Amino acid sequence: MDFSVDDKNRPLSAKGKLQAYDVGTHLKDNDIKIDFVACSDATRTKMTLEKLVEAGATIGKTSYYETLYNAPASNVLSVIEKNSDNINSILIVGHNPTMHQITANLSTAGDKELIMKVMYGYSPATLSTIQGESWEELLKNGGELVGLHLSD
C-alpha cells in the first residue's frame, strides 16, 4: 500500500482489480443489467467501475458523488431516493462500513443463510441484490435479499 497517497486518491489494489472483474463477470453471466450507477468519486471506486465494464457488465447512466466517500448511510439512501424515478436497478459503488450497514438494514426478508452471511461480515467487492415492491417501500421498510456474491 502506498501511504504517500491520501485515502481518497488511493488506487485499487491488484487484488481489488481481480475482485471487481469477478463481480463484473457475475453481473454479465447472470444477465443482471444496471440502469443507474451511483459511484463514490474516490479513485478506487472509479477503478472498480471500470473493471466491471471491462468484464462485460451492462451499465446504464453513471454519476459520481463526493457525498458517497466516507459517507453515513443517510447519504447513500438519499442518492438512491433522488435517482429512483423510472429505473429498475441501482448499483452503489461505495465504501465499507457504510455498504455493509446499508445491506444489513435493507435486507429485511429473504434467504436466512444469505442474511446471516451479511450480518457476520461484508468484504470488499461484495455484490448484494435486494428487491422491493417499489423504491419508496424498499427505502422505508427494506426488501428481500435475493443475491449475495462474495468475490475472493
C-alpha positions in Angstrom: 0.0 0.0 0.0 1.3 3.4 -0.9 1.0 5.7 2.1 2.2 8.7 0.2 -1.3 8.9 -1.4 -4.3 10.1 0.7 -7.1 7.5 1.1 -9.5 9.1 -1.4 -6.9 9.1 -4.2 -5.5 5.6 -3.4 -5.7 3.3 -6.4 -7.4 -0.1 -6.4 -5.1 -2.9 -5.4 -4.2 -5.8 -7.7 -6.5 -8.0 -5.6 -9.2 -5.4 -5.8 -8.9 -5.3 -9.6 -9.4 -9.1 -9.8 -12.3 -8.9 -7.4 -14.0 -6.1 -9.4 -13.5 -8.0 -12.6 -15.1 -11.1 -10.9 -18.1 -9.0 -9.9 -18.5 -7.7 -13.4 -18.3 -11.2 -14.8 -21.0 -12.3 -12.3 -23.3 -9.4 -13.5 -22.7 -10.4 -17.1 -23.1 -14.2 -16.6 -26.3 -13.7 -14.7 -27.7 -11.1 -17.1 -28.0 -8.5 -14.4 -28.4 -5.1 -16.1 -27.8 -2.0 -14.1 -29.9 1.0 -15.1 -28.0 3.5 -12.9 -24.7 3.6 -11.1 -24.0 5.9 -8.2 -20.3 5.8 -7.6 -18.1 7.4 -5.0 -15.7 9.9 -6.5 -12.8 8.1 -4.9 -10.1 6.8 -7.3 -10.5 3.1 -6.3 -14.3 3.1 -6.7 -13.9 4.6 -10.2 -11.4 1.9 -11.0 -13.8 -0.7 -9.6 -16.5 0.5 -12.0 -14.0 0.4 -14.9 -13.3 -3.2 -14.1 -17.0 -4.1 -14.0 -17.4 -2.7 -17.5 -14.2 -4.3 -18.7 -15.7 -7.7 -17.6 -18.8 -7.1 -19.7 -21.3 -5.8 -17.1 -24.2 -3.9 -18.7 -24.1 -0.4 -17.1 -26.5 2.4 -17.8 -26.1 6.0 -16.7 -23.3 6.7 -14.2 -22.9 9.6 -11.8 -20.1 10.2 -9.4 -20.7 11.6 -5.9 -18.4 13.2 -3.4 -21.1 12.6 -0.8 -20.6 8.8 -1.1 -16.9 8.9 0.1 -16.7 8.1 3.8 -20.4 8.6 3.9 -23.0 7.9 6.5 -25.8 5.6 5.4 -28.2 8.5 5.1 -26.1 9.9 2.2 -26.4 6.6 0.3 -30.2 6.4 0.9 -30.6 10.0 -0.3 -28.7 9.2 -3.5 -31.0 6.2 -4.1 -34.1 8.2 -3.4 -33.1 11.1 -5.7 -32.3 8.7 -8.6 -35.0 6.1 -8.4 -37.5 7.6 -10.8 -38.1 5.5 -14.0 -35.3 2.9 -13.3 -35.4 -0.7 -12.1 -31.9 -1.1 -10.7 -29.3 0.9 -9.0 -25.7 -0.1 -8.3 -24.0 1.8 -5.5 -20.2 1.6 -5.7 -19.2 2.8 -2.3 -17.1 2.0 0.8 -17.3 -0.1 4.0 -18.5 0.1 6.6 -21.4 2.0 5.0 -22.2 -0.5 2.3 -22.3 -3.3 5.0 -24.7 -1.2 7.1 -27.0 -0.4 4.2 -27.2 -4.0 3.1 -27.8 -5.2 6.6 -30.5 -2.6 7.3 -32.3 -3.0 3.9 -32.3 -6.8 4.0 -35.4 -7.4 6.0 -36.5 -10.5 4.2 -35.0 -13.3 2.1 -32.8 -16.4 2.5 -31.8 -16.6 6.1 -28.4 -18.0 5.2 -27.7 -15.1 3.0 -28.8 -12.6 5.7 -26.6 -14.3 8.3 -23.6 -14.0 5.9 -24.3 -10.3 5.7 -24.6 -9.9 9.4 -21.2 -11.6 10.1 -19.2 -9.5 7.6 -19.0 -7.8 4.4 -15.8 -7.9 2.5 -14.8 -5.5 -0.3 -16.2 -6.4 -3.7 -19.4 -7.9 -2.3 -22.4 -7.6 -4.5 -25.8 -7.6 -2.8 -29.1 -7.8 -4.7 -32.1 -6.5 -2.7 -35.6 -6.3 -4.2 -38.6 -4.4 -3.1 -42.1 -3.7 -4.2 -41.1 -0.1 -5.0 -38.2 2.2 -4.3 -40.3 4.0 -1.7 -41.2 0.7 0.0 -37.6 -0.5 -0.1 -36.2 2.7 1.5 -39.0 2.7 4.1 -39.3 -0.9 5.1 -36.4 -2.8 3.4 -36.7 -5.6 1.0 -35.7 -9.2 0.1 -32.1 -10.1 -0.1 -32.2 -12.3 -3.2 -28.5 -12.5 -4.0 -25.1 -12.2 -2.4 -21.9 -12.5 -4.5 -18.7 -12.6 -2.5 -15.5 -12.2 -4.5 -12.4 -13.8 -3.1 
